[in-house]
Structures are given as C-alpha cells and as structure tokens.
Amino acid sequence: MASPPVRNVLCVGIAVLDNMFSVEAVPAEPTKTFAQNFCQVGGGPASNGAVTIARLGGHARFWGRVGDDALGHQVNAEIGSYGVDVSTVRHVPGGRTGVSAVIVDKNGERQIFAFADRTLDQSTDWLPRVLPDGLDAVLCDVRWAKASAYVMALAKPRGLPVVLDADLTIDDAVERLIGNSTHAVFSAPALRKLSGTDAIEAGLKAAQALTDGSVSVTLGSDGFAWLENGAVKRIPAYRVEVVDTLAAGDVFHGAFALALAERRPIGEAGRFASAAAALKCTRWGGRLGIPTRAELDRFMAEAA
C-alpha cells in the first residue's frame, strides 16, 4: 500500500517532564512504596501530539513555552529528537518547566501529580503573526489557552481542520475555545464537567450547543463516540493487554489530527486514532511507547 503524502500539522500547547514510577498498586494511605520501574520522559498534551504525528509519518511543528532552566532545555531537545520542529518554543527567563510524578499500577492505570508554573509568561506577542505555509491541520490543547485561541483565530479563515484536545481544566478554557474548533475531542471527565452528566448523548449535545464543529469523546476501553446529524455514532476500542495508559489520550489526539490532515472522515480518523492509542497502551514509558506508522498499519491489519 502506497504511503499517503506527508501532511503538516501545527501543535500548540504545553511540554513537561514526566517522572514515571511503576508500582504493584497505588497505596490507599501515606507510606513508602518501592517502585518496580522508573523512567523520565517528556510529556504534555500538545507536545505528545506532535511526537505522535512525527512517529506516524507526518511533519509536526510544536509552538510552546518552557522555563529557561535545565529541564526546559532537556524537554525541548527530546521533542526535537523525534523530528518535530521546535524552532518556535520559547524558554521563558526565570520560568520553571512543568513536571509530573506519574504512578502506574499493575493494570496500567495511572495517577498524575502535576506542577505547572502559574507565573510562566502567558503572552503570545512573540509568536509568528501568520501561520506557516502548507499546513494541513492544527491541534491545540487547553493548557496554554491564550495561544490556542490566537492560533485558532489564524486558522479559521484558512479553512483548516482545528482539533481541540478538550481535557479537564481548573477554569473555563474549553468553553472559551470550543467555538473556534472544527473538531472538539473530549476526555470523558471533561465532557462530564462541561455537561454535568455521565450520559454520552446528553453530554455531546450539550457540547454541540457551543460549536458549529464536530464534537466527540474518548471513552477508554469503551471506545470513541461522536455526534453525526444529531445521532451518536460509536467505534469500539481495540482490545489489548494494557501496560501503561500514560499519554494514550494525547496519542489519540495527535493521530486524529493527522488523519484529518490526510482528509479522512471522522469515523476513519477515530478508528486510526483509537488503534494508535491502544498500541501505545501495550508499552511502558508514556511517550516512549508511541508507535511508528509501519507498526500501526500492521496492528490495524492484524486486528481487521
């Protein structure tokens, strides 16, 4: 099968450093727990999305900011090592790069303790005034909402697919950004927070009231759902032996944005992204488990 043309996707948002600990179980009370495995790897929704796009054969640009500290330079260098264009990443003087402690249990489920420097400069004044030529899609997270809003406004008149990674926040970033997206892809907790209900159809319809674009939700082992002409459509999850779920949602969003850039309809894009996220979950190490395009194509062919 011939490879599709290389597509260009701009990813906007945050980059952090994840410190991962593998344990038998997350303790229910304060104690000392000895980890069975450890790794230190970059993370963050938009930066993981960019790495996913690069691993799957696309050309990814990442626009973000980190602290002007050792961790920031480490994080940025790692993203670039995957072939992502990191020339538009700012090292903010005096700022601290975000870090997370991630606890992964024997079932692959994770708990995250995250630190983000709230004094890190939010300004977008240093970003380019126009989007790069040749873009095929944009992916924005909600962790740097000001930049996402700025880029969405530039992308809209160009008719580009704009994917919003609609995840949980401590503010109303999702509500502020969703109207400028063409495809808002929610996590289940974020959709519940927005709509006040666990019912998927009601939740999606509440989200749809805020945008003219497509609305959808990732449901982990229950698959992927979206609204189409007012009705809920679903794709089941791929069944795999789960080792580590860290970055699975980010991988979904990156693969979904690349699929839209390749002009795939939402159902195909959802299936492609679901497969990428499932394959990542079979591997330890967050971002380290993101598959290549050849690995993903083989996985999907064998699962068919």
Phi and psi restraints in degrees (value plus and minus 20) as a CYANA .aco file:
   2 ALA   PHI     -87.8   -47.8
   2 ALA   PSI     123.1   163.1
   3 SER   PHI     -93.6   -53.6
   3 SER   PSI     122.9   162.9
   4 PRO   PHI     -88.3   -48.3
   4 PRO   PSI     138.6   178.6
   5 PRO   PHI     -79.1   -39.1
   5 PRO   PSI     129.0   169.0
   6 VAL   PHI     -87.3   -47.3
   6 VAL   PSI     106.3   146.3
   7 ARG   PHI    -125.0   -85.0
   7 ARG   PSI     131.3   171.3
   8 ASN   PHI    -130.1   -90.1
   8 ASN   PSI     105.1   145.1
   9 VAL   PHI    -148.8  -108.8
   9 VAL   PSI     112.1   152.1
  10 LEU   PHI    -117.9   -77.9
  10 LEU   PSI     107.4   147.4
  11 CYS   PHI    -133.7   -93.7
  11 CYS   PSI     112.0   152.0
  12 VAL   PHI    -146.6  -106.6
  12 VAL   PSI     107.5   147.5
  13 GLY   PHI     136.8   176.8
  13 GLY   PSI    -155.9  -115.9
  14 ILE   PHI    -132.7   -92.7
  14 ILE   PSI     141.1   181.1
  15 ALA   PHI    -156.0  -116.0
  15 ALA   PSI     115.9   155.9
  16 VAL   PHI    -158.1  -118.1
  16 VAL   PSI     157.8   197.8
  17 LEU   PHI    -133.5   -93.5
  17 LEU   PSI     103.5   143.5
  18 ASP   PHI    -118.4   -78.4
  18 ASP   PSI     109.6   149.6
  19 ASN   PHI    -125.6   -85.6
  19 ASN   PSI      90.5   130.5
  20 MET   PHI    -123.7   -83.7
  20 MET   PSI     113.8   153.8
  21 PHE   PHI    -144.9  -104.9
  21 PHE   PSI     107.0   147.0
  22 SER   PHI    -116.4   -76.4
  22 SER   PSI     105.2   145.2
  23 VAL   PHI    -152.1  -112.1
  23 VAL   PSI     141.9   181.9
  24 GLU   PHI     -84.5   -44.5
  24 GLU   PSI     -66.3   -26.3
  25 ALA   PHI    -174.4  -134.4
  25 ALA   PSI     130.0   170.0
  26 VAL   PHI     -95.5   -55.5
  26 VAL   PSI     102.9   142.9
  27 PRO   PHI     -85.1   -45.1
  27 PRO   PSI     127.1   167.1
  28 ALA   PHI    -109.3   -69.3
  28 ALA   PSI     -29.9    10.1
  29 GLU   PHI    -162.7  -122.7
  29 GLU   PSI     141.0   181.0
  30 PRO   PHI     -78.5   -38.5
  30 PRO   PSI     109.7   149.7
  31 THR   PHI    -186.4  -146.4
  31 THR   PSI    -199.5  -159.5
  32 LYS   PHI    -123.8   -83.8
  32 LYS   PSI     105.9   145.9
  33 THR   PHI    -138.6   -98.6
  33 THR   PSI     114.5   154.5
  34 PHE   PHI    -117.1   -77.1
  34 PHE   PSI      99.6   139.6
  35 ALA   PHI     -95.1   -55.1
  35 ALA   PSI     127.7   167.7
  36 GLN   PHI    -107.8   -67.8
  36 GLN   PSI     -41.2    -1.2
  37 ASN   PHI    -175.1  -135.1
  37 ASN   PSI     137.9   177.9
  38 PHE   PHI    -169.5  -129.5
  38 PHE   PSI     123.3   163.3
  39 CYS   PHI    -171.8  -131.8
  39 CYS   PSI     138.1   178.1
  40 GLN   PHI    -141.1  -101.1
  40 GLN   PSI     100.9   140.9
  41 VAL   PHI    -169.2  -129.2
  41 VAL   PSI     132.3   172.3
  42 GLY   PHI     -86.6   -46.6
  42 GLY   PSI     133.8   173.8
  43 GLY   PHI    -172.7  -132.7
  43 GLY   PSI    -188.8  -148.8
  44 GLY   PHI      93.1   133.1
  44 GLY   PSI     117.1   157.1
  45 PRO   PHI     -73.8   -33.8
  45 PRO   PSI     -77.1   -37.1
  46 ALA   PHI     -89.1   -49.1
  46 ALA   PSI     -58.7   -18.7
  47 SER   PHI     -90.2   -50.2
  47 SER   PSI     -58.4   -18.4
  48 ASN   PHI     -83.9   -43.9
  48 ASN   PSI     -58.2   -18.2
  49 GLY   PHI     -80.6   -40.6
  49 GLY   PSI     -61.4   -21.4
  50 ALA   PHI     -84.9   -44.9
  50 ALA   PSI     -63.1   -23.1
  51 VAL   PHI     -82.8   -42.8
  51 VAL   PSI     -60.5   -20.5
  52 THR   PHI     -78.2   -38.2
  52 THR   PSI     -67.0   -27.0
  53 ILE   PHI     -80.0   -40.0
  53 ILE   PSI     -63.6   -23.6
  54 ALA   PHI     -85.0   -45.0
  54 ALA   PSI     -62.6   -22.6
  55 ARG   PHI     -84.6   -44.6
  55 ARG   PSI     -49.8    -9.8
  56 LEU   PHI    -113.2   -73.2
  56 LEU   PSI      -6.8    33.2
  57 GLY   PHI      76.3   116.3
  57 GLY   PSI     -16.0    24.0
  58 GLY   PHI    -111.3   -71.3
  58 GLY   PSI     153.7   193.7
  59 HIS   PHI    -126.7   -86.7
  59 HIS   PSI      99.4   139.4
  60 ALA   PHI    -133.2   -93.2
  60 ALA   PSI     117.3   157.3
  61 ARG   PHI    -132.5   -92.5
  61 ARG   PSI     120.4   160.4
  62 PHE   PHI    -139.0   -99.0
  62 PHE   PSI     103.1   143.1
  63 TRP   PHI    -128.1   -88.1
  63 TRP   PSI      97.5   137.5
  64 GLY   PHI    -182.3  -142.3
  64 GLY   PSI    -191.8  -151.8
  65 ARG   PHI    -166.0  -126.0
  65 ARG   PSI     126.7   166.7
  66 VAL   PHI    -156.1  -116.1
  66 VAL   PSI     153.7   193.7
  67 GLY   PHI     -93.3   -53.3
  67 GLY   PSI     137.8   177.8
  68 ASP   PHI    -107.9   -67.9
  68 ASP   PSI      39.3    79.3
  69 ASP   PHI    -148.9  -108.9
  69 ASP   PSI     155.7   195.7
  70 ALA   PHI     -80.2   -40.2
  70 ALA   PSI     -59.2   -19.2
  71 LEU   PHI     -84.5   -44.5
  71 LEU   PSI     -59.7   -19.7
  72 GLY   PHI     -81.4   -41.4
  72 GLY   PSI     -62.9   -22.9
  73 HIS   PHI     -88.7   -48.7
  73 HIS   PSI     -55.0   -15.0
  74 GLN   PHI     -84.8   -44.8
  74 GLN   PSI     -67.4   -27.4
  75 VAL   PHI     -82.0   -42.0
  75 VAL   PSI     -66.5   -26.5
  76 ASN   PHI     -85.1   -45.1
  76 ASN   PSI     -61.0   -21.0
  77 ALA   PHI     -83.4   -43.4
  77 ALA   PSI     -58.1   -18.1
  78 GLU   PHI     -86.5   -46.5
  78 GLU   PSI     -63.8   -23.8
  79 ILE   PHI     -77.7   -37.7
  79 ILE   PSI     -65.3   -25.3
  80 GLY   PHI     -83.3   -43.3
  80 GLY   PSI     -47.5    -7.5
  81 SER   PHI     -86.2   -46.2
  81 SER   PSI     -38.3     1.7
  82 TYR   PHI    -107.0   -67.0
  82 TYR   PSI     -19.7    20.3
  83 GLY   PHI      74.1   114.1
  83 GLY   PSI     -13.0    27.0
  84 VAL   PHI     -96.8   -56.8
  84 VAL   PSI     119.0   159.0
  85 ASP   PHI     -96.3   -56.3
  85 ASP   PSI      91.1   131.1
  86 VAL   PHI    -132.0   -92.0
  86 VAL   PSI       3.5    43.5
  87 SER   PHI     -89.3   -49.3
  87 SER   PSI     -38.3     1.7
  88 THR   PHI    -129.8   -89.8
  88 THR   PSI      33.8    73.8
  89 VAL   PHI    -139.7   -99.7
  89 VAL   PSI     108.5   148.5
  90 ARG   PHI    -119.9   -79.9
  90 ARG   PSI     112.0   152.0
  91 HIS   PHI    -114.4   -74.4
  91 HIS   PSI      83.3   123.3
  92 VAL   PHI     -95.2   -55.2
  92 VAL   PSI     100.9   140.9
  93 PRO   PHI     -77.6   -37.6
  93 PRO   PSI     110.2   150.2
  94 GLY   PHI      59.2    99.2
  94 GLY   PSI     -27.3    12.7
  95 GLY   PHI    -103.6   -63.6
  95 GLY   PSI     137.0   177.0
  96 ARG   PHI    -130.8   -90.8
  96 ARG   PSI     113.3   153.3
  97 THR   PHI     -92.2   -52.2
  97 THR   PSI     120.8   160.8
  98 GLY   PHI     -86.2   -46.2
  98 GLY   PSI     124.6   164.6
  99 VAL   PHI    -155.9  -115.9
  99 VAL   PSI     134.9   174.9
 100 SER   PHI    -156.3  -116.3
 100 SER   PSI     126.0   166.0
 101 ALA   PHI    -124.3   -84.3
 101 ALA   PSI     103.3   143.3
 102 VAL   PHI    -138.2   -98.2
 102 VAL   PSI     101.1   141.1
 103 ILE   PHI    -125.3   -85.3
 103 ILE   PSI      99.8   139.8
 104 VAL   PHI    -133.8   -93.8
 104 VAL   PSI     104.2   144.2
 105 ASP   PHI    -110.5   -70.5
 105 ASP   PSI    -197.8  -157.8
 106 LYS   PHI     -84.7   -44.7
 106 LYS   PSI     -38.5     1.5
 107 ASN   PHI    -111.8   -71.8
 107 ASN   PSI     -18.0    22.0
 108 GLY   PHI      65.0   105.0
 108 GLY   PSI     -22.1    17.9
 109 GLU   PHI    -100.3   -60.3
 109 GLU   PSI     129.8   169.8
 110 ARG   PHI    -147.1  -107.1
 110 ARG   PSI     132.3   172.3
 111 GLN   PHI    -138.8   -98.8
 111 GLN   PSI     119.4   159.4
 112 ILE   PHI    -141.1  -101.1
 112 ILE   PSI     111.1   151.1
 113 PHE   PHI    -133.4   -93.4
 113 PHE   PSI      89.5   129.5
 114 ALA   PHI    -133.6   -93.6
 114 ALA   PSI     122.9   162.9
 115 PHE   PHI    -140.0  -100.0
 115 PHE   PSI     106.4   146.4
 116 ALA   PHI    -144.7  -104.7
 116 ALA   PSI     109.4   149.4
 117 ASP   PHI     -91.5   -51.5
 117 ASP   PSI      85.7   125.7
 118 ARG   PHI     -93.4   -53.4
 118 ARG   PSI     -29.5    10.5
 119 THR   PHI    -112.5   -72.5
 119 THR   PSI     -22.0    18.0
 120 LEU   PHI     -81.9   -41.9
 120 LEU   PSI     107.8   147.8
 121 ASP   PHI     -72.0   -32.0
 121 ASP   PSI     104.1   144.1
 122 GLN   PHI    -107.5   -67.5
 122 GLN   PSI     -26.8    13.2
 123 SER   PHI     -78.2   -38.2
 123 SER   PSI     123.3   163.3
 124 THR   PHI    -128.8   -88.8
 124 THR   PSI     -10.9    29.1
 125 ASP   PHI     -80.8   -40.8
 125 ASP   PSI     -45.9    -5.9
 126 TRP   PHI    -107.7   -67.7
 126 TRP   PSI     -29.8    10.2
 127 LEU   PHI     -91.0   -51.0
 127 LEU   PSI     134.3   174.3
 128 PRO   PHI     -76.0   -36.0
 128 PRO   PSI     128.2   168.2
 129 ARG   PHI     -99.7   -59.7
 129 ARG   PSI     -36.9     3.1
 130 VAL   PHI    -152.8  -112.8
 130 VAL   PSI     137.2   177.2
 131 LEU   PHI     -98.0   -58.0
 131 LEU   PSI     134.5   174.5
 132 PRO   PHI     -80.9   -40.9
 132 PRO   PSI     130.1   170.1
 133 ASP   PHI     -88.5   -48.5
 133 ASP   PSI     131.6   171.6
 134 GLY   PHI      61.2   101.2
 134 GLY   PSI      -9.5    30.5
 135 LEU   PHI     -89.3   -49.3
 135 LEU   PSI     124.3   164.3
 136 ASP   PHI    -132.7   -92.7
 136 ASP   PSI     -36.8     3.2
 137 ALA   PHI    -188.9  -148.9
 137 ALA   PSI     144.2   184.2
 138 VAL   PHI    -151.6  -111.6
 138 VAL   PSI     119.4   159.4
 139 LEU   PHI    -142.9  -102.9
 139 LEU   PSI     105.0   145.0
 140 CYS   PHI    -144.1  -104.1
 140 CYS   PSI     115.8   155.8
 141 ASP   PHI    -118.1   -78.1
 141 ASP   PSI     157.9   197.9
 142 VAL   PHI    -122.0   -82.0
 142 VAL   PSI     -13.5    26.5
 143 ARG   PHI    -103.7   -63.7
 143 ARG   PSI     -40.2    -0.2
 144 TRP   PHI    -150.6  -110.6
 144 TRP   PSI      51.3    91.3
 145 ALA   PHI     -81.7   -41.7
 145 ALA   PSI     -53.1   -13.1
 146 LYS   PHI     -83.9   -43.9
 146 LYS   PSI     -62.1   -22.1
 147 ALA   PHI     -90.2   -50.2
 147 ALA   PSI     -58.5   -18.5
 148 SER   PHI     -81.8   -41.8
 148 SER   PSI     -63.4   -23.4
 149 ALA   PHI     -82.3   -42.3
 149 ALA   PSI     -60.3   -20.3
 150 TYR   PHI     -82.8   -42.8
 150 TYR   PSI     -67.2   -27.2
 151 VAL   PHI     -90.3   -50.3
 151 VAL   PSI     -58.4   -18.4
 152 MET   PHI     -79.4   -39.4
 152 MET   PSI     -60.0   -20.0
 153 ALA   PHI     -85.0   -45.0
 153 ALA   PSI     -53.2   -13.2
 154 LEU   PHI     -94.7   -54.7
 154 LEU   PSI     -53.1   -13.1
 155 ALA   PHI     -98.2   -58.2
 155 ALA   PSI     -51.0   -11.0
 156 LYS   PHI     -77.8   -37.8
 156 LYS   PSI     -69.6   -29.6
 157 PRO   PHI     -86.9   -46.9
 157 PRO   PSI     -35.5     4.5
 158 ARG   PHI    -108.4   -68.4
 158 ARG   PSI     -23.5    16.5
 159 GLY   PHI      49.1    89.1
 159 GLY   PSI       5.9    45.9
 160 LEU   PHI    -101.6   -61.6
 160 LEU   PSI     127.0   167.0
 161 PRO   PHI     -81.8   -41.8
 161 PRO   PSI     109.8   149.8
 162 VAL   PHI    -143.5  -103.5
 162 VAL   PSI      89.4   129.4
 163 VAL   PHI    -114.7   -74.7
 163 VAL   PSI     107.4   147.4
 164 LEU   PHI    -123.2   -83.2
 164 LEU   PSI     100.7   140.7
 165 ASP   PHI    -100.3   -60.3
 165 ASP   PSI      71.9   111.9
 166 ALA   PHI    -108.5   -68.5
 166 ALA   PSI      66.0   106.0
 167 ASP   PHI    -126.7   -86.7
 167 ASP   PSI     155.7   195.7
 168 LEU   PHI     -81.7   -41.7
 168 LEU   PSI     120.8   160.8
 169 THR   PHI    -158.8  -118.8
 169 THR   PSI     148.1   188.1
 170 ILE   PHI    -113.5   -73.5
 170 ILE   PSI     -16.5    23.5
 171 ASP   PHI    -153.1  -113.1
 171 ASP   PSI    -179.5  -139.5
 172 ASP   PHI    -124.8   -84.8
 172 ASP   PSI      12.2    52.2
 173 ALA   PHI     -78.7   -38.7
 173 ALA   PSI     -60.9   -20.9
 174 VAL   PHI     -80.4   -40.4
 174 VAL   PSI     -66.6   -26.6
 175 GLU   PHI     -82.4   -42.4
 175 GLU   PSI     -55.7   -15.7
 176 ARG   PHI     -94.1   -54.1
 176 ARG   PSI     -48.6    -8.6
 177 LEU   PHI    -118.5   -78.5
 177 LEU   PSI     -46.3    -6.3
 178 ILE   PHI     -79.7   -39.7
 178 ILE   PSI     -53.0   -13.0
 179 GLY   PHI     -86.1   -46.1
 179 GLY   PSI     -40.3    -0.3
 180 ASN   PHI    -121.2   -81.2
 180 ASN   PSI     -11.5    28.5
 181 SER   PHI    -115.8   -75.8
 181 SER   PSI     134.7   174.7
 182 THR   PHI    -115.3   -75.3
 182 THR   PSI     -43.1    -3.1
 183 HIS   PHI    -163.3  -123.3
 183 HIS   PSI      84.8   124.8
 184 ALA   PHI    -116.4   -76.4
 184 ALA   PSI      95.4   135.4
 185 VAL   PHI    -129.7   -89.7
 185 VAL   PSI      88.6   128.6
 186 PHE   PHI    -108.1   -68.1
 186 PHE   PSI     130.8   170.8
 187 SER   PHI    -100.7   -60.7
 187 SER   PSI     137.3   177.3
 188 ALA   PHI     -80.9   -40.9
 188 ALA   PSI     -62.6   -22.6
 189 PRO   PHI     -83.1   -43.1
 189 PRO   PSI     -56.6   -16.6
 190 ALA   PHI     -88.9   -48.9
 190 ALA   PSI     -57.7   -17.7
 191 LEU   PHI     -86.6   -46.6
 191 LEU   PSI     -58.5   -18.5
 192 ARG   PHI     -83.4   -43.4
 192 ARG   PSI     -63.0   -23.0
 193 LYS   PHI     -82.4   -42.4
 193 LYS   PSI     -62.4   -22.4
 194 LEU   PHI     -86.3   -46.3
 194 LEU   PSI     -64.6   -24.6
 195 SER   PHI    -117.6   -77.6
 195 SER   PSI     -41.0    -1.0
 196 GLY   PHI      56.8    96.8
 196 GLY   PSI      -2.5    37.5
 197 THR   PHI    -163.1  -123.1
 197 THR   PSI     132.4   172.4
 198 ASP   PHI    -108.0   -68.0
 198 ASP   PSI     -30.5     9.5
 199 ALA   PHI     -92.8   -52.8
 199 ALA   PSI     101.7   141.7
 200 ILE   PHI     -82.5   -42.5
 200 ILE   PSI     -67.5   -27.5
 201 GLU   PHI     -82.3   -42.3
 201 GLU   PSI     -66.2   -26.2
 202 ALA   PHI     -84.9   -44.9
 202 ALA   PSI     -58.8   -18.8
 203 GLY   PHI     -84.1   -44.1
 203 GLY   PSI     -66.0   -26.0
 204 LEU   PHI     -85.0   -45.0
 204 LEU   PSI     -57.4   -17.4
 205 LYS   PHI     -88.6   -48.6
 205 LYS   PSI     -53.8   -13.8
 206 ALA   PHI     -85.2   -45.2
 206 ALA   PSI     -60.3   -20.3
 207 ALA   PHI     -87.4   -47.4
 207 ALA   PSI     -59.2   -19.2
 208 GLN   PHI     -82.4   -42.4
 208 GLN   PSI     -48.6    -8.6
 209 ALA   PHI     -86.1   -46.1
 209 ALA   PSI     -34.0     6.0
 210 LEU   PHI    -121.3   -81.3
 210 LEU   PSI     -22.4    17.6
 211 THR   PHI    -173.3  -133.3
 211 THR   PSI     132.4   172.4
 212 ASP   PHI    -108.5   -68.5
 212 ASP   PSI     -26.6    13.4
 213 GLY   PHI    -105.3   -65.3
 213 GLY   PSI    -193.9  -153.9
 214 SER   PHI     -99.6   -59.6
 214 SER   PSI     125.1   165.1
 215 VAL   PHI    -145.3  -105.3
 215 VAL   PSI     121.2   161.2
 216 SER   PHI    -173.2  -133.2
 216 SER   PSI     152.5   192.5
 217 VAL   PHI    -168.7  -128.7
 217 VAL   PSI     117.5   157.5
 218 THR   PHI    -109.5   -69.5
 218 THR   PSI     116.8   156.8
 219 LEU   PHI    -143.9  -103.9
 219 LEU   PSI       4.0    44.0
 220 GLY   PHI      39.3    79.3
 220 GLY   PSI    -145.5  -105.5
 221 SER   PHI     -89.4   -49.4
 221 SER   PSI     -29.1    10.9
 222 ASP   PHI    -115.4   -75.4
 222 ASP   PSI     -14.6    25.4
 223 GLY   PHI      73.0   113.0
 223 GLY   PSI    -164.4  -124.4
 224 PHE   PHI    -157.3  -117.3
 224 PHE   PSI     118.4   158.4
 225 ALA   PHI    -155.3  -115.3
 225 ALA   PSI     127.0   167.0
 226 TRP   PHI    -168.6  -128.6
 226 TRP   PSI     140.9   180.9
 227 LEU   PHI    -111.5   -71.5
 227 LEU   PSI     113.3   153.3
 228 GLU   PHI    -157.9  -117.9
 228 GLU   PSI      94.2   134.2
 229 ASN   PHI      34.2    74.2
 229 ASN   PSI      19.4    59.4
 230 GLY   PHI      62.7   102.7
 230 GLY   PSI     -22.9    17.1
 231 ALA   PHI    -133.5   -93.5
 231 ALA   PSI     128.4   168.4
 232 VAL   PHI    -101.4   -61.4
 232 VAL   PSI     108.0   148.0
 233 LYS   PHI    -130.1   -90.1
 233 LYS   PSI     129.0   169.0
 234 ARG   PHI    -155.8  -115.8
 234 ARG   PSI     130.1   170.1
 235 ILE   PHI    -145.6  -105.6
 235 ILE   PSI     107.5   147.5
 236 PRO   PHI     -90.0   -50.0
 236 PRO   PSI     136.9   176.9
 237 ALA   PHI     -95.5   -55.5
 237 ALA   PSI     131.5   171.5
 238 TYR   PHI     -92.5   -52.5
 238 TYR   PSI     117.8   157.8
 239 ARG   PHI    -109.9   -69.9
 239 ARG   PSI      97.6   137.6
 240 VAL   PHI    -158.5  -118.5
 240 VAL   PSI     144.8   184.8
 241 GLU   PHI    -105.6   -65.6
 241 GLU   PSI      91.2   131.2
 242 VAL   PHI    -100.4   -60.4
 242 VAL   PSI     109.0   149.0
 243 VAL   PHI    -129.6   -89.6
 243 VAL   PSI     -59.2   -19.2
 244 ASP   PHI    -180.4  -140.4
 244 ASP   PSI      99.1   139.1
 245 THR   PHI    -111.7   -71.7
 245 THR   PSI     -24.1    15.9
 246 LEU   PHI     -80.1   -40.1
 246 LEU   PSI     111.6   151.6
 247 ALA   PHI      60.1   100.1
 247 ALA   PSI     -20.8    19.2
 248 ALA   PHI     -80.1   -40.1
 248 ALA   PSI     -63.6   -23.6
 249 GLY   PHI     -84.4   -44.4
 249 GLY   PSI     -59.6   -19.6
 250 ASP   PHI     -84.0   -44.0
 250 ASP   PSI     -60.7   -20.7
 251 VAL   PHI     -82.9   -42.9
 251 VAL   PSI     -62.0   -22.0
 252 PHE   PHI     -76.3   -36.3
 252 PHE   PSI     -68.9   -28.9
 253 HIS   PHI     -84.2   -44.2
 253 HIS   PSI     -61.2   -21.2
 254 GLY   PHI     -84.2   -44.2
 254 GLY   PSI     -65.5   -25.5
 255 ALA   PHI     -86.2   -46.2
 255 ALA   PSI     -57.1   -17.1
 256 PHE   PHI     -83.8   -43.8
 256 PHE   PSI     -65.4   -25.4
 257 ALA   PHI     -82.5   -42.5
 257 ALA   PSI     -60.5   -20.5
 258 LEU   PHI     -85.1   -45.1
 258 LEU   PSI     -61.0   -21.0
 259 ALA   PHI     -82.5   -42.5
 259 ALA   PSI     -60.2   -20.2
 260 LEU   PHI     -84.9   -44.9
 260 LEU   PSI     -58.3   -18.3
 261 ALA   PHI     -82.3   -42.3
 261 ALA   PSI     -49.7    -9.7
 262 GLU   PHI    -104.4   -64.4
 262 GLU   PSI     -11.6    28.4
 263 ARG   PHI      49.1    89.1
 263 ARG   PSI      12.0    52.0
 264 ARG   PHI    -105.0   -65.0
 264 ARG   PSI     124.9   164.9
 265 PRO   PHI     -88.4   -48.4
 265 PRO   PSI     144.3   184.3
 266 ILE   PHI     -80.0   -40.0
 266 ILE   PSI     -57.7   -17.7
 267 GLY   PHI     -82.7   -42.7
 267 GLY   PSI     -65.3   -25.3
 268 GLU   PHI     -85.5   -45.5
 268 GLU   PSI     -61.6   -21.6
 269 ALA   PHI     -81.4   -41.4
 269 ALA   PSI     -62.0   -22.0
 270 GLY   PHI     -84.6   -44.6
 270 GLY   PSI     -59.7   -19.7
 271 ARG   PHI     -87.3   -47.3
 271 ARG   PSI     -62.7   -22.7
 272 PHE   PHI     -81.3   -41.3
 272 PHE   PSI     -66.9   -26.9
 273 ALA   PHI     -87.7   -47.7
 273 ALA   PSI     -58.5   -18.5
 274 SER   PHI     -82.2   -42.2
 274 SER   PSI     -60.4   -20.4
 275 ALA   PHI     -86.2   -46.2
 275 ALA   PSI     -61.9   -21.9
 276 ALA   PHI     -82.1   -42.1
 276 ALA   PSI     -63.8   -23.8
 277 ALA   PHI     -86.5   -46.5
 277 ALA   PSI     -60.7   -20.7
 278 ALA   PHI     -83.6   -43.6
 278 ALA   PSI     -64.7   -24.7
 279 LEU   PHI     -84.3   -44.3
 279 LEU   PSI     -58.6   -18.6
 280 LYS   PHI     -79.2   -39.2
 280 LYS   PSI     -58.4   -18.4
 281 CYS   PHI     -86.6   -46.6
 281 CYS   PSI     -36.1     3.9
 282 THR   PHI    -102.3   -62.3
 282 THR   PSI     -20.2    19.8
 283 ARG   PHI    -148.4  -108.4
 283 ARG   PSI     118.9   158.9
 284 TRP   PHI     -97.3   -57.3
 284 TRP   PSI     127.2   167.2
 285 GLY   PHI      90.9   130.9
 285 GLY   PSI       5.1    45.1
 286 GLY   PHI      34.2    74.2
 286 GLY   PSI    -141.5  -101.5
 287 ARG   PHI     -75.6   -35.6
 287 ARG   PSI     -50.2   -10.2
 288 LEU   PHI     -81.5   -41.5
 288 LEU   PSI     -41.1    -1.1
 289 GLY   PHI    -111.7   -71.7
 289 GLY   PSI     -15.2    24.8
 290 ILE   PHI     -85.9   -45.9
 290 ILE   PSI     108.6   148.6
 291 PRO   PHI     -97.8   -57.8
 291 PRO   PSI     142.1   182.1
 292 THR   PHI    -103.9   -63.9
 292 THR   PSI     150.8   190.8
 293 ARG   PHI     -84.8   -44.8
 293 ARG   PSI     -60.4   -20.4
 294 ALA   PHI     -83.4   -43.4
 294 ALA   PSI     -62.1   -22.1
 295 GLU   PHI     -84.0   -44.0
 295 GLU   PSI     -60.1   -20.1
 296 LEU   PHI     -88.8   -48.8
 296 LEU   PSI     -64.1   -24.1
 297 ASP   PHI     -78.7   -38.7
 297 ASP   PSI     -62.9   -22.9
 298 ARG   PHI     -85.7   -45.7
 298 ARG   PSI     -62.9   -22.9
 299 PHE   PHI     -79.9   -39.9
 299 PHE   PSI     -65.3   -25.3
 300 MET   PHI     -87.9   -47.9
 300 MET   PSI     -57.5   -17.5
 301 ALA   PHI     -85.5   -45.5
 301 ALA   PSI     -61.4   -21.4
 302 GLU   PHI     -90.8   -50.8
 302 GLU   PSI     -48.5    -8.5
 303 ALA   PHI    -103.8   -63.8
 303 ALA   PSI     -33.8     6.2
